[in-house]
């Protein structure tokens, strides 16, 4: 045998040995990661319990927690949250505290700067310290349940944490407060629109800016008409028979924001949507009352161009595998200097809002809401619901329905733009915030649409969402439709309104008979959406220039306003000839057909194949191989303005119609028999990809199906937690 052949032979042997070793190591690694699956049956003795707690899981992994008191029930909730979603909880508390860089290095430094600048951790610690004794006992018991899981587990941590080789810190009450702070800042989004308008003011007239954010029309549905002085989500309540339906809309992730649970104690039964890390029921019923939430899009934030700095704090961000970073963060009397931690606003500009106050007591309000037994008790609870501001719709077993919009709301001077100083000095008194009890119509509907009419004495907003979803809900309620059919309705009233204007300019045969139904099995919605996308670009991109991409979205009201009343927008300011709206729509149609032909060929696919709901993992979604394994996608119906909302990002040239935002949770509370209430969440109960409950609710959710959270009679799993 020659030397060269020997080298080749030994090279092959070595390669084979390395391959076998790699496969064995990979298999061992998978077995190790699989050991992160929780114990679902048997007995565990744990510190921190007063008495035994039963954890009964149904076939979808939804737990029923039975305990002798509220504290032990909270312990059980903390334990099951940690079992199924601890990685999600850990990422949440580190994100809210500005401590992600400690885990993953400098790649997270920009995000840590941002959340440190907002001061969310300090607010959370203030909220934890301010909890009254009874609710603090619940929050501490919840933290004890999380920590009991950390101490009792025998397998690997969830894969996201296991690969980082670190030991998690004990859970604290302040950690549980962070989720609410993150939601408060994410739902107070009007400051971003103010910032965009401030930039547009250098290019556009005030009249043009108003065209891009048109005020509500006279005939638009108003949730509380003639109130006098007395987003995205859907909620409605009817009094006979008494039903409350709610589906909050957030961005899609895996695992989902929501976690279904039923909690039974001698005092009450709670059932609905919890969120991992939080010790209270966020959305649900307690056996006597039910409640649901929508975002009101009230203007609670100002951009201030010449703020007064009153305090400076310095913080150190620890960075794994790198040097620490020192931050200097300035505060104004009512907010923060954004340029200290972000480039979203010019140097020295601030955002100011009541949401930045350290005496926010929203967690206390949520805890009291969980316990309220009637309207007066509920109203007393929501008095301390400070931020994020929400429409809260209420129903009880007596047939009473009501709505209230609590929150610290500026009494402003009609502010709409950035200004040199804050446009408010006092808050609207709680007693004068929007509220209605037992309306004569026997119905309350809100879909982020206009909340009050001109008779309301305070300025609240000019950024209500378009009225189409609210109008459609009213239509279907008038028709006595089943509440599940309403939540899953895919009829687009905006398409019905806008399509005749498009077809008048360019008679597209494939859309002539289309009724506006955004059914995932039909191809017409794809052609329509592509046409509108290009129409908005053809009409507005020249005036907006580099700001267009940030503004670009499905805006049917704005486009319709231009086509009917403001045709000057249709002239392309970058060309000498004067273009007409008809010409712009013809051009948009041609561009849309070309785009679709290049992307999909001569035959259009059904809308659902393109409008796929994508549930992206916050870590794996950024890693090419892992995202294919751990992300989930599913075909869906609906569109941006249908009740079954399917929000998309027009500015995404690769996937402009992908379903990225919608109802991750749906509930229909039957106040005549609350055990027959219907629930669904979008993906699965577990955040562990080795679990069968990682995605087993996804098809049910897509198909408009529901489950009940009745008391578990024949559970699939039974775990008994006993005091040590």
Buried (B, 14 or more C-beta within 10 A) or exposed (E): EEEEEEEEEEEEEEEEEEEEEEEEEEEEBEEEBBBBBBBBEEEBEBEBBEEBBBBBBBEBBBBBBBBBBBBBBBBBBBBBBBBBBBBBBBBBBBBBBBBBBBBBEBEBBEBBBBBBBBBBBBBBBBBBEBBEEEBBBBBBBBBBBBBBBBEBBEBBBBBBBBEEEEEBEEBBBBBBBBBBBBBBBEBBBBBBBBBBBBBBBEEBEEEBBBBBBBEBEEEBBBBBBEBEEBBBBBBBBBBEEBBBBBBBBBEBBBBBBBBBBBBBBEEBBBBBBBBBBBBBBBBBBBBBBBBBBBBBBBBBBBBBBEBEBEEEEEBEBEBBEEEEBEBEBBBBEBBBBBBBBBEEBBEBBBBBBBBBBEEBBBBBBBBBBBBBBBBEBBBEBBBBBBBBBBBBBBBBBEBBBBBBBBBBBBBBEEBBEBBEBBBBEEBBEBEBBBBBBEBEEBBBBBBBBBBBBEEBEBBBBBBBBBBBBBBBBBBBBEEEEEBBEBBBBBBBBBBBBBBEBBBEBBEBEEBEEBEBBBBBEBBBBBBBBBBBBBBBBBBBBBBBEEBBBBBBBBBBBBBBBBBEEBBEBBBBEEEEEEBEBBBBBBBBBBBBBEBBEEBBEEEBBBBBBBBBBBBBBBBBBEEEEBBEEBBBBBBBBBBBBBBBBBBBBBBEEEBBBBBBBBBBBBBBBBBEEBBEBBBBBBBBBBBBBBBBBBBBBBEBBBEBBBBBBBBBEEBBBBBBBEBE
